[in-house]
C-alpha cells in the first residue's frame, strides 16, 4: 500500500477544502478581480487554468506561461495558495519555477500513462501536493496507476479529484458522476483525500449546488468549483462557472454531515443486510449451477450459448420487477446484465471444456 502523506489543507475535518477560481486565466485584471472576491469570502486556494487541453483546435487553449506572474501576484497580495493543471514536463518545470503551491493532472492526461510518467519524472525530488483527476473513461485501474507512477517518483502528498466520466449521447450531466468509482478508490486507498469537481460533472451552474451537497453526503474532503467574475463572457466553459457571490451562497447552504456513528444504532440493520447478502450469494450460486446444467444440454444438442429472445425476456421481467419494487431501472438493469454475463461465462466453460 502507498504510504501517502496527508496534505496539510485536509487536516481540518470540520469543514471541506474549497478550491475556486476561473476555468482559465484570461487576463491579469480578470485573475485579480476573481481572487480579490474569493479572498474576501475566505477562500484560501485559488485555481486557474494556464494551459487548457481542448477537444478540438481553434478553441481558447489558455494564455500559457505568461499567466504565471498573475498567479504570483495572487499569492503576494491575497496570501492565497495557487493551483494549476499541468500536462507536460515543461509545464511542471515552469510551475515549480513560479512557486505554484499545488498542481493537478487533468482527466485527459490521466488517461495517458506515457504523459503521467513524463509528469512523474519531471516531479522527481519535488515536495508539492499533486491532485489527480479521474481519467475521462471509467477505469479505476488507470486512475490508481497514475497515483502509483507519481508515488514511485517520490511524490507523497497526493489527492484525487472526481470530475465525472464521459459518455456518449444525450445526457443530464456533462460527465456522469458514477459515484461508485470514487467510493471504490477510497476503499482501496483509504488515506487518499478525495475532492469533487461539480463544475465538470454538471456542465451547467444550476446543478452545482445539488452535486456539491451529494459530495458532502458521501464524505468527500472538499470541492473544486470554477468561479469567474463574469461567467457568461468566459473564454472557456462559460456555462458551468459561477460568480464569487453565487459560490458564497452555495457554500453557505452546504450541510456537512458527520462520518462517525454509533454501531449500536445500526447493529440490527446491519444484521438484516448481512443475512440478505448471504441469501443473495446462495441464490446466485444456485442460479449458476443451473446455468452450467443448461450449458451441458446446449453442448449435447449443438446449440449456441447466447439466446437473444431469452435474454430480452429476462430483461423485460427484471424491468417490471424493478417498477413494482420501486427500484432504479438502470441500476437493476446493470445488476442483471452482470448476472447474465456470468451465466454466459459459466455456459461457455462447459461447452469449451474439452477444447485444447
MIRO-382124 format. One record per residue (C-alpha): residue number from 1; residue in three letters; x, y, z. Coordinates in nm, 2 decimals. Last residue first. Layout:
<nodes>
[node NUM, 'ALA', [X, Y, Z]]
...
</nodes>
This chain:
<nodes>
[node 356, 'UNK', [-0.74, -2.78, -2.61]]
[node 355, 'UNK', [-1.12, -2.78, -2.64]]
[node 354, 'UNK', [-1.28, -3.03, -2.40]]
[node 353, 'UNK', [-1.42, -2.77, -2.16]]
[node 352, 'UNK', [-1.55, -2.55, -2.44]]
[node 351, 'UNK', [-1.92, -2.61, -2.39]]
[node 350, 'UNK', [-1.90, -2.61, -2.01]]
[node 349, 'UNK', [-1.68, -2.30, -1.98]]
[node 348, 'UNK', [-1.90, -2.12, -2.23]]
[node 347, 'UNK', [-2.20, -2.20, -2.00]]
[node 346, 'UNK', [-2.03, -2.04, -1.70]]
[node 345, 'UNK', [-1.92, -1.73, -1.90]]
[node 344, 'UNK', [-2.28, -1.68, -2.03]]
[node 343, 'UNK', [-2.42, -1.71, -1.68]]
[node 342, 'UNK', [-2.16, -1.46, -1.56]]
[node 341, 'UNK', [-2.27, -1.21, -1.83]]
[node 340, 'UNK', [-2.64, -1.27, -1.74]]
[node 339, 'UNK', [-2.56, -1.18, -1.37]]
[node 338, 'UNK', [-2.37, -0.87, -1.48]]
[node 337, 'UNK', [-2.66, -0.76, -1.71]]
[node 336, 'UNK', [-2.90, -0.84, -1.43]]
[node 335, 'UNK', [-2.72, -0.59, -1.20]]
[node 334, 'UNK', [-2.69, -0.32, -1.47]]
[node 333, 'UNK', [-3.06, -0.35, -1.54]]
[node 332, 'UNK', [-3.14, -0.31, -1.18]]
[node 331, 'UNK', [-2.93, 0.00, -1.15]]
[node 330, 'UNK', [-3.09, 0.15, -1.47]]
[node 329, 'UNK', [-3.44, 0.07, -1.35]]
[node 328, 'UNK', [-3.40, 0.22, -1.01]]
[node 327, 'UNK', [-3.60, 0.01, -0.77]]
[node 326, 'UNK', [-3.95, 0.10, -0.65]]
[node 325, 'UNK', [-4.04, -0.28, -0.61]]
[node 324, 'UNK', [-4.31, -0.29, -0.87]]
[node 323, 'UNK', [-4.10, -0.09, -1.12]]
[node 322, 'UNK', [-3.80, -0.30, -1.05]]
[node 321, 'UNK', [-4.00, -0.62, -1.11]]
[node 320, 'UNK', [-4.12, -0.49, -1.44]]
[node 319, 'UNK', [-3.76, -0.41, -1.55]]
[node 318, 'UNK', [-3.65, -0.76, -1.43]]
[node 317, 'UNK', [-3.91, -0.93, -1.65]]
[node 316, 'UNK', [-3.82, -0.72, -1.95]]
[node 315, 'UNK', [-3.45, -0.81, -1.90]]
[node 314, 'UNK', [-3.53, -1.18, -1.87]]
[node 313, 'UNK', [-3.74, -1.19, -2.18]]
[node 312, 'UNK', [-3.48, -1.00, -2.38]]
[node 311, 'UNK', [-3.22, -1.25, -2.28]]
[node 310, 'UNK', [-3.45, -1.54, -2.38]]
[node 309, 'UNK', [-3.51, -1.39, -2.72]]
[node 308, 'UNK', [-3.14, -1.33, -2.77]]
[node 307, 'UNK', [-3.02, -1.69, -2.70]]
[node 306, 'UNK', [-2.65, -1.68, -2.63]]
[node 305, 'UNK', [-2.49, -2.02, -2.57]]
[node 304, 'UNK', [-2.54, -2.16, -2.92]]
[node 303, 'UNK', [-2.69, -2.50, -2.96]]
[node 302, 'UNK', [-2.52, -2.82, -3.06]]
[node 301, 'UNK', [-2.76, -3.05, -2.88]]
[node 300, 'UNK', [-2.51, -3.20, -2.64]]
[node 299, 'UNK', [-2.33, -2.87, -2.58]]
[node 298, 'UNK', [-2.66, -2.69, -2.52]]
[node 297, 'UNK', [-2.77, -2.95, -2.27]]
[node 296, 'UNK', [-2.44, -2.92, -2.08]]
[node 295, 'UNK', [-2.46, -2.54, -2.08]]
[node 294, 'UNK', [-2.81, -2.56, -1.93]]
[node 293, 'UNK', [-2.66, -2.76, -1.64]]
[node 292, 'UNK', [-2.39, -2.49, -1.61]]
[node 291, 'UNK', [-2.67, -2.22, -1.59]]
[node 290, 'UNK', [-2.85, -2.43, -1.33]]
[node 289, 'UNK', [-2.54, -2.42, -1.11]]
[node 288, 'UNK', [-2.50, -2.05, -1.18]]
[node 287, 'UNK', [-2.85, -1.99, -1.05]]
[node 286, 'UNK', [-2.78, -2.19, -0.73]]
[node 285, 'UNK', [-2.47, -1.99, -0.67]]
[node 284, 'UNK', [-2.67, -1.67, -0.72]]
[node 283, 'UNK', [-2.93, -1.79, -0.48]]
[node 282, 'UNK', [-2.67, -1.86, -0.21]]
[node 281, 'UNK', [-2.50, -1.52, -0.27]]
[node 280, 'UNK', [-2.83, -1.34, -0.24]]
[node 279, 'UNK', [-2.91, -1.53, 0.08]]
[node 278, 'UNK', [-2.58, -1.42, 0.23]]
[node 277, 'UNK', [-2.65, -1.06, 0.13]]
[node 276, 'UNK', [-3.00, -1.08, 0.29]]
[node 275, 'UNK', [-2.85, -1.20, 0.62]]
[node 274, 'UNK', [-2.58, -0.94, 0.62]]
[node 273, 'UNK', [-2.84, -0.67, 0.55]]
[node 272, 'UNK', [-3.06, -0.79, 0.84]]
[node 271, 'UNK', [-2.76, -0.80, 1.07]]
[node 270, 'UNK', [-2.65, -0.45, 0.96]]
[node 269, 'UNK', [-3.00, -0.31, 1.03]]
[node 268, 'UNK', [-2.99, -0.46, 1.39]]
[node 267, 'UNK', [-2.64, -0.32, 1.45]]
[node 266, 'UNK', [-2.72, 0.03, 1.32]]
[node 265, 'UNK', [-2.77, 0.25, 1.63]]
[node 264, 'UNK', [-2.54, 0.02, 1.84]]
[node 263, 'UNK', [-2.25, 0.09, 1.59]]
[node 262, 'UNK', [-2.26, 0.45, 1.70]]
[node 261, 'UNK', [-2.18, 0.68, 1.40]]
[node 260, 'UNK', [-1.90, 0.90, 1.29]]
[node 259, 'UNK', [-1.89, 1.04, 0.93]]
[node 258, 'UNK', [-2.06, 1.36, 1.05]]
[node 257, 'UNK', [-2.26, 1.56, 0.80]]
[node 256, 'UNK', [-2.16, 1.89, 0.64]]
[node 255, 'UNK', [-2.47, 2.07, 0.51]]
[node 254, 'UNK', [-2.40, 2.31, 0.23]]
[node 253, 'UNK', [-2.62, 2.62, 0.21]]
[node 252, 'UNK', [-2.35, 2.88, 0.29]]
[node 251, 'UNK', [-2.11, 2.72, 0.04]]
[node 250, 'UNK', [-2.37, 2.76, -0.24]]
[node 249, 'UNK', [-2.44, 3.12, -0.14]]
[node 248, 'UNK', [-2.07, 3.21, -0.14]]
[node 247, 'UNK', [-2.02, 3.05, -0.48]]
[node 246, 'UNK', [-2.30, 3.26, -0.62]]
[node 245, 'UNK', [-2.13, 3.57, -0.49]]
[node 244, 'UNK', [-1.79, 3.46, -0.64]]
[node 243, 'UNK', [-1.97, 3.41, -0.97]]
[node 242, 'UNK', [-2.04, 3.07, -1.11]]
[node 241, 'UNK', [-1.89, 2.87, -1.39]]
[node 240, 'UNK', [-2.05, 2.58, -1.58]]
[node 239, 'UNK', [-2.19, 2.75, -1.88]]
[node 238, 'UNK', [-1.88, 2.96, -1.95]]
[node 237, 'UNK', [-1.66, 2.66, -2.01]]
[node 236, 'UNK', [-1.39, 2.85, -2.18]]
[node 235, 'UNK', [-1.34, 3.22, -2.29]]
[node 234, 'UNK', [-1.57, 3.34, -2.01]]
[node 233, 'UNK', [-1.82, 3.61, -2.11]]
[node 232, 'UNK', [-2.12, 3.45, -1.95]]
[node 231, 'UNK', [-1.91, 3.37, -1.64]]
[node 230, 'UNK', [-1.84, 3.74, -1.54]]
[node 229, 'UNK', [-1.63, 3.74, -1.23]]
[node 228, 'UNK', [-1.55, 3.37, -1.28]]
[node 227, 'UNK', [-1.56, 3.07, -1.04]]
[node 226, 'UNK', [-1.49, 2.70, -1.12]]
[node 225, 'UNK', [-1.56, 2.49, -0.82]]
[node 224, 'UNK', [-1.31, 2.24, -0.67]]
[node 223, 'UNK', [-1.48, 2.08, -0.36]]
[node 222, 'UNK', [-1.36, 1.91, -0.04]]
[node 221, 'UNK', [-1.29, 1.60, 0.16]]
[node 220, 'UNK', [-1.57, 1.39, 0.03]]
[node 219, 'UNK', [-1.79, 1.23, 0.29]]
[node 218, 'UNK', [-2.06, 1.09, 0.06]]
[node 217, 'UNK', [-2.32, 1.35, 0.19]]
[node 216, 'UNK', [-2.06, 1.62, 0.11]]
[node 215, 'UNK', [-2.03, 1.50, -0.25]]
[node 214, 'UNK', [-2.41, 1.50, -0.27]]
[node 213, 'UNK', [-2.42, 1.85, -0.14]]
[node 212, 'UNK', [-2.18, 1.97, -0.41]]
[node 211, 'UNK', [-2.38, 1.79, -0.68]]
[node 210, 'UNK', [-2.70, 1.97, -0.58]]
[node 209, 'UNK', [-2.53, 2.31, -0.55]]
[node 208, 'UNK', [-2.35, 2.26, -0.89]]
[node 207, 'UNK', [-2.66, 2.17, -1.09]]
[node 206, 'UNK', [-2.77, 2.52, -1.19]]
[node 205, 'UNK', [-2.41, 2.61, -1.30]]
[node 204, 'UNK', [-2.42, 2.39, -1.61]]
[node 203, 'UNK', [-2.17, 2.13, -1.72]]
[node 202, 'UNK', [-2.26, 1.94, -1.40]]
[node 201, 'UNK', [-1.98, 1.69, -1.37]]
[node 200, 'UNK', [-1.72, 1.95, -1.47]]
[node 199, 'UNK', [-1.84, 2.21, -1.23]]
[node 198, 'UNK', [-1.90, 1.95, -0.95]]
[node 197, 'UNK', [-1.53, 1.89, -0.91]]
[node 196, 'UNK', [-1.52, 1.67, -0.60]]
[node 195, 'UNK', [-1.24, 1.61, -0.36]]
[node 194, 'UNK', [-1.08, 1.29, -0.24]]
[node 193, 'UNK', [-0.81, 1.27, 0.02]]
[node 192, 'UNK', [-0.61, 0.94, -0.01]]
[node 191, 'UNK', [-0.55, 0.76, 0.32]]
[node 190, 'UNK', [-0.82, 0.49, 0.24]]
[node 189, 'UNK', [-0.66, 0.39, -0.09]]
[node 188, 'UNK', [-0.87, 0.08, -0.19]]
[node 187, 'UNK', [-1.19, 0.19, -0.02]]
[node 186, 'UNK', [-1.14, 0.55, -0.13]]
[node 185, 'UNK', [-1.10, 0.44, -0.49]]
[node 184, 'UNK', [-1.41, 0.23, -0.46]]
[node 183, 'UNK', [-1.61, 0.53, -0.34]]
[node 182, 'UNK', [-1.45, 0.74, -0.62]]
[node 181, 'UNK', [-1.58, 0.47, -0.86]]
[node 180, 'UNK', [-1.93, 0.42, -0.71]]
[node 179, 'UNK', [-2.01, 0.79, -0.76]]
[node 178, 'UNK', [-2.07, 0.73, -1.13]]
[node 177, 'UNK', [-2.09, 1.11, -1.17]]
[node 176, 'UNK', [-2.16, 1.11, -1.54]]
[node 175, 'UNK', [-2.00, 1.40, -1.72]]
[node 174, 'UNK', [-2.19, 1.69, -1.88]]
[node 173, 'UNK', [-2.48, 1.58, -1.67]]
[node 172, 'UNK', [-2.84, 1.52, -1.80]]
[node 171, 'UNK', [-2.72, 1.32, -2.10]]
[node 170, 'UNK', [-2.79, 1.29, -2.47]]
[node 169, 'UNK', [-2.54, 1.07, -2.65]]
[node 168, 'UNK', [-2.20, 0.92, -2.55]]
[node 167, 'UNK', [-2.05, 0.91, -2.20]]
[node 166, 'UNK', [-1.76, 1.08, -2.03]]
[node 165, 'UNK', [-1.68, 1.03, -1.67]]
[node 164, 'UNK', [-1.71, 1.26, -1.36]]
[node 163, 'UNK', [-1.48, 1.52, -1.21]]
[node 162, 'UNK', [-1.36, 1.33, -0.90]]
[node 161, 'UNK', [-1.03, 1.49, -0.79]]
[node 160, 'UNK', [-0.78, 1.28, -0.60]]
[node 159, 'UNK', [-0.50, 1.37, -0.36]]
[node 158, 'UNK', [-0.13, 1.30, -0.32]]
[node 157, 'UNK', [0.14, 1.44, -0.10]]
[node 156, 'UNK', [0.39, 1.16, -0.12]]
[node 155, 'UNK', [0.56, 1.22, -0.45]]
[node 154, 'UNK', [0.88, 1.02, -0.47]]
[node 153, 'UNK', [0.88, 0.92, -0.83]]
[node 152, 'UNK', [0.72, 0.58, -0.74]]
[node 151, 'UNK', [0.44, 0.78, -0.58]]
[node 150, 'UNK', [0.37, 0.97, -0.90]]
[node 149, 'UNK', [0.36, 0.65, -1.11]]
[node 148, 'UNK', [0.14, 0.48, -0.84]]
[node 147, 'UNK', [-0.10, 0.77, -0.83]]
[node 146, 'UNK', [-0.14, 0.74, -1.21]]
[node 145, 'UNK', [-0.19, 0.37, -1.19]]
[node 144, 'UNK', [-0.48, 0.42, -0.94]]
[node 143, 'UNK', [-0.67, 0.62, -1.20]]
[node 142, 'UNK', [-0.59, 0.37, -1.48]]
[node 141, 'UNK', [-0.71, 0.09, -1.25]]
[node 140, 'UNK', [-1.03, 0.29, -1.18]]
[node 139, 'UNK', [-1.13, 0.30, -1.54]]
[node 138, 'UNK', [-1.45, 0.50, -1.60]]
[node 137, 'UNK', [-1.33, 0.69, -1.91]]
[node 136, 'UNK', [-1.22, 1.05, -1.88]]
[node 135, 'UNK', [-0.95, 0.96, -1.64]]
[node 134, 'UNK', [-1.01, 1.07, -1.28]]
[node 133, 'UNK', [-0.84, 1.39, -1.18]]
[node 132, 'UNK', [-0.51, 1.37, -1.00]]
[node 131, 'UNK', [-0.40, 1.61, -0.72]]
[node 130, 'UNK', [-0.03, 1.67, -0.66]]
[node 129, 'UNK', [0.09, 1.84, -0.34]]
[node 128, 'UNK', [0.45, 1.97, -0.38]]
[node 127, 'UNK', [0.78, 1.85, -0.25]]
[node 126, 'UNK', [0.98, 1.80, -0.57]]
[node 125, 'UNK', [1.26, 1.53, -0.59]]
[node 124, 'UNK', [1.11, 1.37, -0.90]]
[node 123, 'UNK', [0.84, 1.60, -1.04]]
[node 122, 'UNK', [0.97, 1.59, -1.40]]
[node 121, 'UNK', [0.97, 1.21, -1.39]]
[node 120, 'UNK', [0.61, 1.20, -1.26]]
[node 119, 'UNK', [0.50, 1.44, -1.53]]
[node 118, 'UNK', [0.65, 1.22, -1.80]]
[node 117, 'UNK', [0.50, 0.91, -1.64]]
[node 116, 'UNK', [0.16, 1.07, -1.65]]
[node 115, 'UNK', [0.20, 1.15, -2.02]]
[node 114, 'UNK', [0.30, 0.80, -2.10]]
[node 113, 'UNK', [0.02, 0.66, -1.89]]
[node 112, 'UNK', [-0.24, 0.85, -2.09]]
[node 111, 'UNK', [-0.59, 0.86, -1.93]]
[node 110, 'UNK', [-0.46, 1.07, -1.65]]
[node 109, 'UNK', [-0.37, 1.34, -1.91]]
[node 108, 'UNK', [-0.73, 1.36, -2.04]]
[node 107, 'UNK', [-0.86, 1.39, -1.69]]
[node 106, 'UNK', [-0.62, 1.66, -1.58]]
[node 105, 'UNK', [-0.32, 1.63, -1.35]]
[node 104, 'UNK', [-0.33, 1.88, -1.07]]
[node 103, 'UNK', [-0.07, 2.12, -0.92]]
[node 102, 'UNK', [-0.03, 2.28, -0.59]]
[node 101, 'UNK', [0.17, 2.57, -0.45]]
[node 100, 'UNK', [0.30, 2.73, -0.77]]
[node 99, 'UNK', [0.64, 2.89, -0.69]]
[node 98, 'UNK', [0.70, 3.01, -1.05]]
[node 97, 'UNK', [1.00, 2.78, -1.10]]
[node 96, 'UNK', [0.78, 2.48, -0.99]]
[node 95, 'UNK', [0.51, 2.57, -1.24]]
[node 94, 'UNK', [0.75, 2.63, -1.52]]
[node 93, 'UNK', [0.92, 2.29, -1.46]]
[node 92, 'UNK', [0.58, 2.11, -1.44]]
[node 91, 'UNK', [0.45, 2.27, -1.76]]
[node 90, 'UNK', [0.77, 2.17, -1.94]]
[node 89, 'UNK', [0.72, 1.81, -1.82]]
[node 88, 'UNK', [0.38, 1.80, -1.98]]
[node 87, 'UNK', [0.01, 1.82, -1.88]]
[node 86, 'UNK', [-0.01, 2.05, -1.58]]
[node 85, 'UNK', [-0.32, 2.20, -1.42]]
[node 84, 'UNK', [-0.28, 2.50, -1.18]]
[node 83, 'UNK', [-0.31, 2.57, -0.81]]
[node 82, 'UNK', [-0.24, 2.88, -0.61]]
[node 81, 'UNK', [-0.22, 2.93, -0.23]]
[node 80, 'UNK', [-0.37, 3.26, -0.12]]
[node 79, 'UNK', [-0.18, 3.54, 0.06]]
[node 78, 'UNK', [-0.40, 3.80, -0.11]]
[node 77, 'UNK', [-0.14, 4.03, -0.25]]
[node 76, 'UNK', [0.17, 3.81, -0.27]]
[node 75, 'UNK', [0.00, 3.48, -0.37]]
[node 74, 'UNK', [-0.24, 3.65, -0.62]]
[node 73, 'UNK', [0.06, 3.84, -0.76]]
[node 72, 'UNK', [0.24, 3.51, -0.82]]
[node 71, 'UNK', [-0.08, 3.39, -1.00]]
[node 70, 'UNK', [-0.05, 3.69, -1.24]]
[node 69, 'UNK', [0.32, 3.61, -1.29]]
[node 68, 'UNK', [0.21, 3.26, -1.41]]
[node 67, 'UNK', [-0.02, 3.39, -1.68]]
[node 66, 'UNK', [0.25, 3.45, -1.94]]
[node 65, 'UNK', [0.33, 3.08, -1.91]]
[node 64, 'UNK', [0.03, 2.99, -2.12]]
[node 63, 'UNK', [-0.26, 3.21, -2.21]]
[node 62, 'UNK', [-0.51, 2.92, -2.23]]
[node 61, 'UNK', [-0.62, 2.69, -2.51]]
[node 60, 'UNK', [-0.91, 2.91, -2.64]]
[node 59, 'UNK', [-1.07, 2.69, -2.91]]
[node 58, 'UNK', [-0.93, 2.66, -3.27]]
[node 57, 'UNK', [-0.82, 2.30, -3.23]]
[node 56, 'UNK', [-1.07, 2.05, -3.10]]
[node 55, 'UNK', [-1.11, 1.87, -2.76]]
[node 54, 'UNK', [-0.93, 2.13, -2.56]]
[node 53, 'UNK', [-0.63, 2.10, -2.33]]
[node 52, 'UNK', [-0.61, 2.43, -2.14]]
[node 51, 'UNK', [-0.27, 2.56, -2.03]]
[node 50, 'UNK', [-0.29, 2.83, -1.76]]
[node 49, 'UNK', [-0.62, 2.71, -1.60]]
[node 48, 'UNK', [-0.68, 2.89, -1.27]]
[node 47, 'UNK', [-0.72, 2.78, -0.91]]
[node 46, 'UNK', [-0.71, 2.98, -0.59]]
[node 45, 'UNK', [-0.68, 2.82, -0.25]]
[node 44, 'UNK', [-0.77, 3.00, 0.07]]
[node 43, 'UNK', [-1.13, 3.10, 0.01]]
[node 42, 'UNK', [-1.25, 3.33, 0.29]]
[node 41, 'UNK', [-1.51, 3.53, 0.11]]
[node 40, 'UNK', [-1.29, 3.84, 0.09]]
[node 39, 'UNK', [-1.02, 3.61, -0.07]]
[node 38, 'UNK', [-1.27, 3.49, -0.33]]
[node 37, 'UNK', [-1.36, 3.85, -0.42]]
[node 36, 'UNK', [-0.99, 3.96, -0.46]]
[node 35, 'UNK', [-0.90, 3.64, -0.65]]
[node 34, 'UNK', [-1.18, 3.69, -0.90]]
[node 33, 'UNK', [-1.07, 4.05, -0.97]]
[node 32, 'UNK', [-0.70, 3.96, -0.97]]
[node 31, 'UNK', [-0.75, 3.69, -1.23]]
[node 30, 'UNK', [-0.97, 3.90, -1.45]]
[node 29, 'UNK', [-0.74, 4.20, -1.45]]
[node 28, 'UNK', [-0.44, 3.98, -1.52]]
[node 27, 'UNK', [-0.62, 3.84, -1.82]]
[node 26, 'UNK', [-0.78, 3.51, -1.93]]
[node 25, 'UNK', [-0.67, 3.27, -1.65]]
[node 24, 'UNK', [-0.90, 2.98, -1.75]]
[node 23, 'UNK', [-1.16, 2.78, -1.57]]
[node 22, 'UNK', [-1.17, 3.06, -1.31]]
[node 21, 'UNK', [-1.12, 3.02, -0.94]]
[node 20, 'UNK', [-1.20, 2.80, -0.65]]
[node 19, 'UNK', [-1.05, 2.53, -0.43]]
[node 18, 'UNK', [-1.26, 2.47, -0.12]]
[node 17, 'UNK', [-1.15, 2.22, 0.15]]
[node 16, 'UNK', [-1.45, 2.09, 0.34]]
[node 15, 'UNK', [-1.51, 2.19, 0.71]]
[node 14, 'UNK', [-1.47, 2.01, 1.04]]
[node 13, 'UNK', [-1.21, 1.76, 0.90]]
[node 12, 'UNK', [-0.93, 2.01, 0.94]]
[node 11, 'UNK', [-0.62, 1.82, 0.83]]
[node 10, 'UNK', [-0.70, 1.84, 0.46]]
[node 9, 'UNK', [-0.50, 2.16, 0.39]]
[node 8, 'UNK', [-0.19, 1.99, 0.53]]
[node 7, 'UNK', [-0.18, 1.72, 0.27]]
[node 6, 'UNK', [-0.17, 1.38, 0.45]]
[node 5, 'UNK', [0.13, 1.18, 0.35]]
[node 4, 'UNK', [0.06, 0.87, 0.14]]
[node 3, 'UNK', [0.24, 0.54, 0.23]]
[node 2, 'UNK', [0.12, 0.35, -0.08]]
[node 1, 'UNK', [0.00, 0.00, 0.00]]
</nodes>
